[in-house]
Amino acid sequence: MAMALGSGKGTRRRRGRGGRRPMSEINVTPFVDVMLVLLIIFMVTAPLLTAGVPIQLPDSRADALPQDAQQVSISIDSEGYVYIDDAQVPVGGLPGALEAIPRVGEGPDITLRADRSLDYGRVMAVMGELNRAGLNRISLVTNSGGTGASVNAGSPSEE
């Protein structure tokens, strides 16, 4: 910010009224500082808001699906407990909790996140309850970029 300085000729300080004129420029530096801090805070916290249940997802090489507005996330942790969004569902209370999910049109898109250490039967039991509740638009969530073991599509190898 620049300030106009006089040459010194004929500049006398007036006593009394009108000695100082108000500054006509707006100092935007504090505003920019606050906005940059808020931007950094939102950039750090936004990825943490997607899912709150800590689970280890299996790896996959599939492409990511677009995020829809009407989406419900169901998570199964390594102990087998089921969460709808971030709320834990009581044991045996999954059918009632699925009926309480609001439906508009074809119903919400369900993203199913299950820990990799779970038994396949536990995941299929939850998917069966989703099907019985009429929630048939289910996406399975995995880690992108498969670095794990390869998948054998043929018959088991004979030794």
C-alpha positions as CSV (number, residue, x, y, z in Angstrom):
1,M,0.0,0.0,0.0
2,A,1.5,3.3,-1.0
3,M,1.2,6.6,0.9
4,A,1.5,10.0,-0.8
5,L,4.3,12.1,0.7
6,G,4.5,15.8,0.2
7,S,7.7,17.5,-0.9
8,G,7.8,19.6,2.3
9,K,7.0,23.0,0.6
10,G,4.1,24.7,2.1
11,T,3.0,21.8,4.3
12,R,2.1,22.9,7.7
13,R,0.2,20.9,10.1
14,R,-3.1,22.4,10.9
15,R,-4.2,22.4,14.4
16,G,-7.7,21.5,15.3
17,R,-10.2,20.3,12.7
18,G,-9.3,18.5,9.5
19,G,-5.7,17.5,10.5
20,R,-6.2,13.9,9.2
21,R,-8.2,12.7,6.3
22,P,-9.8,9.2,6.3
23,M,-8.0,6.6,4.4
24,S,-10.0,5.7,1.3
25,E,-8.4,2.3,0.4
26,I,-9.6,-1.0,1.9
27,N,-6.9,-3.2,3.4
28,V,-7.7,-6.7,2.0
29,T,-4.7,-8.5,3.4
30,P,-6.4,-9.8,6.6
31,F,-9.4,-11.0,4.5
32,V,-7.1,-12.9,2.2
33,D,-5.2,-14.5,5.1
34,V,-8.5,-15.7,6.7
35,M,-9.7,-17.1,3.4
36,L,-6.5,-19.0,2.8
37,V,-6.6,-20.5,6.3
38,L,-10.3,-21.6,5.8
39,L,-9.4,-23.0,2.4
40,I,-6.6,-25.2,3.9
41,I,-8.9,-26.3,6.7
42,F,-11.6,-27.4,4.3
43,M,-9.1,-29.1,2.0
44,V,-7.8,-31.2,4.9
45,T,-11.2,-32.1,6.5
46,A,-13.2,-32.8,3.3
47,P,-11.7,-36.2,2.6
48,L,-12.3,-37.2,6.2
49,L,-16.0,-36.6,6.0
50,T,-16.8,-39.3,3.4
51,A,-17.0,-42.2,5.9
52,G,-16.4,-42.4,9.6
53,V,-16.1,-46.2,10.2
54,P,-12.5,-47.3,10.0
55,I,-12.3,-50.5,7.9
56,Q,-9.7,-52.0,5.6
57,L,-11.2,-52.2,2.1
58,P,-10.2,-54.9,-0.4
59,D,-8.3,-53.8,-3.5
60,S,-9.8,-53.6,-7.0
61,R,-8.9,-52.2,-10.4
62,A,-12.4,-50.9,-11.1
63,D,-13.2,-47.3,-11.9
64,A,-14.9,-45.0,-9.3
65,L,-18.6,-44.3,-9.7
66,P,-20.0,-40.8,-9.6
67,Q,-21.3,-39.6,-6.3
68,D,-25.1,-39.1,-6.2
69,A,-27.1,-36.9,-3.9
70,Q,-29.4,-39.7,-2.7
71,Q,-26.8,-42.1,-1.4
72,V,-26.6,-44.2,1.8
73,S,-23.4,-45.7,3.0
74,I,-23.5,-49.0,4.8
75,S,-20.3,-50.2,6.5
76,I,-19.4,-53.6,8.1
77,D,-16.4,-53.4,10.4
78,S,-13.9,-56.2,11.1
79,E,-16.0,-57.4,14.1
80,G,-19.1,-57.7,11.9
81,Y,-21.1,-54.7,13.3
82,V,-23.2,-52.9,10.7
83,Y,-23.3,-49.1,10.4
84,I,-25.7,-47.0,8.4
85,D,-23.7,-43.9,7.5
86,D,-22.0,-43.4,10.9
87,A,-24.8,-44.8,13.2
88,Q,-24.2,-48.3,14.5
89,V,-27.2,-50.7,14.0
90,P,-28.1,-52.9,16.9
91,V,-27.7,-56.6,16.5
92,G,-30.8,-57.9,14.8
93,G,-32.1,-54.4,14.0
94,L,-30.9,-54.2,10.4
95,P,-34.3,-54.9,8.8
96,G,-36.0,-52.2,10.8
97,A,-33.2,-49.7,10.2
98,L,-33.3,-50.4,6.4
99,E,-37.1,-49.8,6.4
100,A,-36.5,-46.4,8.0
101,I,-34.3,-45.2,5.2
102,P,-36.2,-42.6,3.2
103,R,-36.9,-43.5,-0.4
104,V,-37.5,-41.1,-3.3
105,G,-38.1,-42.5,-6.8
106,E,-36.1,-45.7,-7.4
107,G,-34.7,-45.4,-3.9
108,P,-31.3,-44.4,-2.6
109,D,-28.1,-45.8,-4.0
110,I,-26.4,-48.0,-1.4
111,T,-22.7,-48.1,-1.1
112,L,-21.6,-51.2,0.8
113,R,-18.2,-51.0,2.5
114,A,-17.0,-54.2,4.2
115,D,-13.7,-55.0,5.9
116,R,-11.5,-57.3,4.0
117,S,-11.1,-59.7,7.0
118,L,-14.9,-60.5,7.1
119,D,-16.4,-63.8,6.2
120,Y,-18.1,-63.8,2.7
121,G,-21.3,-65.1,4.4
122,R,-21.6,-62.0,6.6
123,V,-21.4,-59.6,3.6
124,M,-23.9,-61.7,1.7
125,A,-26.3,-61.7,4.7
126,V,-26.3,-57.9,4.7
127,M,-26.8,-57.9,1.0
128,G,-29.7,-60.3,1.4
129,E,-31.3,-57.9,3.9
130,L,-30.8,-55.0,1.5
131,N,-32.6,-57.0,-1.3
132,R,-35.4,-58.0,1.0
133,A,-35.9,-54.3,2.0
134,G,-36.2,-53.4,-1.7
135,L,-32.8,-51.6,-1.9
136,N,-31.4,-53.2,-5.1
137,R,-29.1,-50.4,-6.2
138,I,-25.9,-51.5,-4.4
139,S,-22.3,-50.6,-5.1
140,L,-19.4,-52.4,-3.4
141,V,-16.6,-50.1,-2.3
142,T,-13.0,-51.1,-2.7
143,N,-9.6,-49.5,-2.7
144,S,-8.5,-48.3,-6.1
145,G,-5.4,-49.8,-7.6
146,G,-5.2,-53.5,-6.8
147,T,-1.8,-54.3,-5.4
148,G,-2.9,-57.5,-3.7
149,A,-3.0,-61.1,-5.0
150,S,-4.1,-61.8,-8.6
151,V,-7.5,-63.3,-9.3
152,N,-7.6,-66.7,-10.9
153,A,-10.7,-66.9,-13.2
154,G,-10.3,-70.5,-14.1
155,S,-10.5,-73.7,-12.2
156,P,-8.2,-74.2,-9.2
157,S,-4.7,-75.3,-10.0
158,E,-3.9,-78.9,-9.5
159,E,-0.7,-79.9,-7.8
